[in-house]
Amino acid sequence: MGSALSVIVSGTRFSFKPLAIVILAATLVAGDAVAAFAAQYSAIVVDARNGKTLYSKDSNGRRYPASLTKMMTLYLTFEALNKGRISKSTPVVFSANAAAEPPTKLGVRKGGSVTVETAILSMVTKSANDSATALGELLGGSEANFARMMTAKARQLGMDSTVFRNANGLPNPGQFTTAHDMAILGIALREHYPQYYGYFSTRSFMYGKRRINGHNRLLGRIKGVDGIKTGYTRASGFNLVTSVSTGGRRLVAVVMGGKTGRARDNQMARLIHTYLPKASTRGGGDLVAKNDSSPVAAIAKVLLPKHDAPTPDKRPVVQVADDDTAQTTVDTVEAKTATVAAYAEASQVDPLATASVSKGAWVVQIASSPRQSEAKAFLEKATKKAPTVLADASSFTVAFDNGGTTYYRARFGGFGSQTAALKACKALKRKKIDCYAVQQ
């Protein structure tokens, strides 16, 4: 792999591969291929001061990320916080889809909500699958679209061997990564969002009257360990990304495919003990460029759907899997519901009938499109199809930017409460009009 971490760099002395803008094809993995790299060991230790690889064992081998996936969900959450699109107190509404995710989970019911900060804390400690899905729907409009955003961000960071299919890491044969790519992400989280990185050192937090403890057993066990994330499914084995900062030295280490949680933790401890003394106390400059200019706009334009009308509310879940819980798997992961609490970015409002909807009001969204004319057509068609349901509603479009491309949400306002919006959406669904209720 070479002596330097293969990432995108700005203003450093390292040589790296140029960013390739590519269109991702769907990856199909047969059942025997799943077993082929299930629980295979791979690892990497990187000096986080200069990018030098201190240890590597099959670090470019393809692996399932399991809950390490949530590191990217959190990266995009931190990005949204940093840009003011959301705040720590923004409500994260749990759709039927998010509420139905298998454990480990926070356990919020359909229609309930928590703050962004609570969702973050539940992910870094409990590795809550429902919180990850709800955040993905908040940030992407639907979890499927959010997965495209995750993959596009991976390319921006230089994670060229990673594809995301969901926000939580539950089993999906088309979702894969490498130890090398996870090291890039681990370094990027600290370098790009140091103001939020401290969340990863959270060992427990109070959720109501309940104390939720974390899965990362190396926190407090090894001096200098400050995160980052555990992961487990049957197909992946036991995974761990760990950051260490002590004595002026910084490491990011990745272990994937452990046979047990204890074996994985012990191997990580050995790697830290062996390679921390070899790490440099000097070095500077970001190792991973942010690429905020969004050079993946081209791929985003190709991959993003024309509209994000939601899919059915319910889907069968046969079994469960995550981190250090019982060994179970998901046999059926069907279409994701696009219930979403909207970005605070929705400032460009184009009223089609009456006045625009005030911030905080409940609205009903039926679709979104890269063309405003198409978004308006959706609204006009829905009005003609359900005139009684929408008699007192006002139609409007909301522009938002995604990956450098402007999209338009097609919405109806004029509902006095969440209950009224949900009731209207239910009536629209009876008319075969896909929709979801969301707070403006």
N, C-alpha and C positions, 0 to 999 in steps of 0.2 A: 504493500500500500504506500510505501514511501515514508519519509521521516516527518512529513508535515501533514496535518489534518487537511484533507481535501475539501475545503469550503470556499465560499466566495469571500474575497478579502478586498478591503479598500485601504490603501495607504500602508501596507505592510511589506515585508521583504519576501514573503512566500510566493510560490507559484501555484496556481490553481486552475482548474478547468473552467472555461468560459460557460456562462449560463446558456443552456440550450432551451429554446422555446419549442416545446413539442406538444403534440396532441396525444393524450393518453388513450390507449385502447383498453377495452374491458379485458380483464385477466381471468381466465377460467382455469380452475385447478381441479383436477379429478381427485376422487377419494384416495387413491393410492399415493398421489403426490402430496396430499395433506400429511399422511404418515411419514413421507420421505424426509420432511424437515421438521417434524414435530419433536420438540424437546432436544434438538441438536444444540450443542454448546457453541456459543460464539461470544467473544468479548473484545473490548478495547479499553485502553487507558491512555488518556490524552492530557498533556501538560496544557492547562487552560491559560497559561501566560504566553506561550509562544506557538501553540498548535502542534508541538512535536508529539508523535505517537510513541509512547513508551512501551506499550505491549499491544499485541494484536493476535487474535486467534479466530480465523475465519470471519473477520469483522465485516466483510462485504458479502457474506452469505445471506441469502434471503430468509427472513424470519417473519413470523406473525408478531405484531407489536403488543397485542392484548391491551392492557390499560395504559401502557406507555403512550398510546394514542391520545390520551387526555392531556399530555404535555402540549400537543399542538392546539387542542381546543383551548387550553389556558393561554397559550401564546397569542392566539387571535382575540381572546377576551382581554388580555392586557393591552393589546394594540388598540382595541376599541375604547378601553378606558383612557388610554394615553391621548387619543385623538378627540376625546369628549363626546363620542357617539353614545356612550352609556356612562353611568356612574355606579359607584358601589351600592347605592340604594335603589337603582333601577329594578323594578319587579321582573322576575323571571317566571312567566306563566308556564305551568306544566300542562301540556296537551294530553289527550288520551294516549297518544303514542308514547310520550315521555313517561307518563305515570305507569304505563304497562311494562316498562323495561324490567328485566329480571335483576335480582340482587347481584352484587351489593348495590343498595339504593338508599336514598334519603326517605322515601316513602310518602312523597307529597301526592295528594289525590288529584285527579283530573280537574282542571280549572283553578286549582290552588296555585300559590306562588311563594317564592322566597326572594330575598334580595340577591343581587349579583354577588355580593361578598359572601353570603351564606352558601351559594352554589359553589363558589371557588373553594371555600373551606371544606365543604363536603367532598369535593373531588380530591383535594390534596391529602385528606385524612382517610375517609371511608372509601374513596374511589367510587363515588356514587354515579352509577350509570344513568339514572333518571335525570340528575342534574346536568350531566354532560349533554344528553340529548336536548334538554330544554334550552341550554345555552346555545347549542348549535342552531336550534330553530329560531332563537332570538336574533342571532347574528347573521344567519344565512337565509331566513325566510322559510327554509325547510332543511331537514337534516341532510338530504341528498345534495342540495345546493351548497350547504356548509362543507360537506366532504370535498366538493370541487374546490372550494376556497382553501381548504386545508392542503390539498395536493398542490395547488398553485403556489401557496406560501412555501411549501417544502421545496419547490423548484427555485424560488427566490433565494432561499437560504443555502442552496447547494445540495439539498438532499435528493440526489438524482435517482436513488433506488427505492423510493418510498411512494406508495399510493394509499390514500385513505378512502374508506367507503362509509364510515360512520364516525360519530363524535366521541364514542366511548370505548371502542376497542373490542366490543363483543364479536364473536366469531363471524368472519366473512372471508371466503377464500380469495377474494380479489383485493384484500387489504394486507399490505406487507411492507417491510422495512428492513434495515440492516443495523447492526450494532454501530457501525460507522456513522450512519445518518442520525441515529439517536444521540450520539455524542455531539454532533453538530447542533442539534436542537437543545440539548442540555446547556451547551455553552451560550447559545443565542439567548436563551431565557434570562440568564444572568446579565449578559452584556447589554441587551437591548432594553430590558425592563427591570433594572435593579430596584426601582421603587416598589415593585410588586413581588420581587423574587423571595422576600421574606416569608411569604405564604407557605413556601415549600418546607420550611422548618417547623411548621405547626404540628405538634404531636397530638393535640386533642382540642376540641372546642365544644361549647355548650349550644345545643339546638333545643330551644325551649328549656325544659327541665331535664333533658337527656344529655349526657356527656358522650361525645363520639370520639373514639380513639383511632389513631392512625395505624396504617399497616407497615410503615417503614421502621423496622426494628433497629436499623443502624443509627437512627437519631438518638443521641445520648449514649450510645454504646462505643462509638469511635470518635475521638477528639477531632473537631473540625468538620464533621459531616453536617451539611445543612440542607439536605434534600437529595434526590428530586422525586422519584416515582417508582412504585412497584407495579407489577403486572403479572397476571396469570390466566391462562386458559389451558385446556388439555392439549390443544394443538401447538401452543407456543412454549409450554413449560413455564418455569418461574423466571421472570425477567426483573431487572432492576437497573435504573440509572441513578448514579450517586455523584454528588458534588462534594468536594472536600476543600476547605480553605483554612490553612493554619500555618504559622511560622513563615508567612510571606509566600507560601507555595499554594498552588491551586491545581486540583485535578478534576477531571470529569471521567468517570469510568462506567462502562456498560457491561452487564452480564446478561446473556439471554439463553434460555433453554435449560435452566436448572431443573433437576429432577424433583427437588423439594425446596420449599422456602428456606429451610435451614441451610441446605447445601449451597443454595445461591448466595445467601447472606455470608456464609463462611468463606466462600470463594471471593466475594467482593472484599471482605476484610483482609484476606491474604494479598490481594492485588494492591490495596491501599497501603498496607504495611510494607510491601516490597518496593513500590514505585514512588511513593510520596517523597522519600529521601532523595530520589533521583530527579525530582522536578526542579525547575529553575525558580529562583527568587526574583528574576528580572524578566522584563518583557512588557510590552505595552501596545496599545492600539487594538481596535476591535478585530477579532478573528473572523467574525461572521458579519458580512454587510447586511444592512436592513433592506436595501433596495425598495425604499418607500415609493419610488417613482413608478412602481408597478410595471416592470418590463414584461410581465406575463399577461398583459391586457389582451394580446392576440389569442392566447389559449383560453382565457376566460370568455372571450367573445364567442368562441367556437363551442365551448362546453356548457355554458349557462343555458338553461331552458328558456323557451319563449314565454312561458308563464309558469307560475308555481301553484296552480290550483291544487288543493290538498287531496290526498288519497283517503281511502276509508279509515274511519276512526279506530277500528279494532283490527288486531291481527293475532293469530295463534302463537303462543310461545310454548315450546315443548320443554326446554330446559335452560338452565341458568349457568353463567360462568363469570368469574372475575377474580382478581387478585388472589388472596390467600384463603379463599372460602372453599367449600366442598367442590370436588372435581365434577363439574357438570358442563354441558355444552348447549348451544342453541341450535336446534335442527331447522327451525323455521324463523327466518327474519324477513318479513314481508315489507310492503311499502310503508313509508314513514308519513305520518300526518304532518301537515305544514302549519300547525298552530304556532303563532309567534307573537311575542310582545315586541312592538316595533322599535327600531332604532330611534334615538333622539335626533337623528339626522334629517327626519322628514320635515324639512322646512319649506320646500318649494311646493306649494299647494295650488292646484288649478281647479277652482270651483266650476262645475258644469251646470249647476242649477242655482242653489241658494248660496248662503255664506259658507266659508270654509269651516272645518271642524276644529274646535279649540283643543289644545294640547291636554291630554289626560282623559279626554272623552273616549267612549267605546264606539268602535266602528266595526263594520263587516267588510272584509276583503274577499274578493272573488277570484282575483288573478293578478299577475303582473306581466309586463311585456317590455321589450326594448324599444317599442314604438308607442308613443302616446296615443296615436290614432287607434291602434289596436286595443289599448286599455280602455279608451272611451267606447269602442265598439262592444267590448265585454259588458260594460255598464248599461248601455242602451239595450242590448239583447236581454240582460237580466231584468231590466225594468219592464220590458214588453212581456216577458215570460211570467213575471210575478208582480203584476201591478198592485194587487191588494197588499201584499207583504211590504212593498217598498213605497206605499202611497205617501208616507210622511218622511221618507228618507231623502237625503241630499247626496247626489253622486259627485265624486271628485277624483282626481288622480294625484298621486304624490310621487315626485321624482326622487330617486336615490342613486348614489354611485356605487358600483360594485366592480372592482378590478379595472377601473378606468372607463367602464361603460355605464351610461345612464339608463336606468330602468324606471318604469312607471307602475306604481301599484294602483289597481282599480278598486275603489272603496265606496261604501255607503255610510253616511253619518246620520246624526239626528237621533241616536238612541240614548235614552236617559240613564242607562245603567248597564252593567255587564249582563244582568239577567235579560234585559230587553234585547241586547245584541245577540246573545246566545239563542233566544227564542226566535228571532228573525232568521238567523242562520239555519236553525233547525227546519223552519218552514221553507227556506230556499232549497235545502237539500231534498225535501219532499218533491220539489219541482225539478229535481235533477241538476241543481246549480251548486257546484262545489264552492265552499266558503269556509271562513273561520272568523271568530270574533277576536278583536285585538284592541288594546288600549292605544290611542293615538299618542 
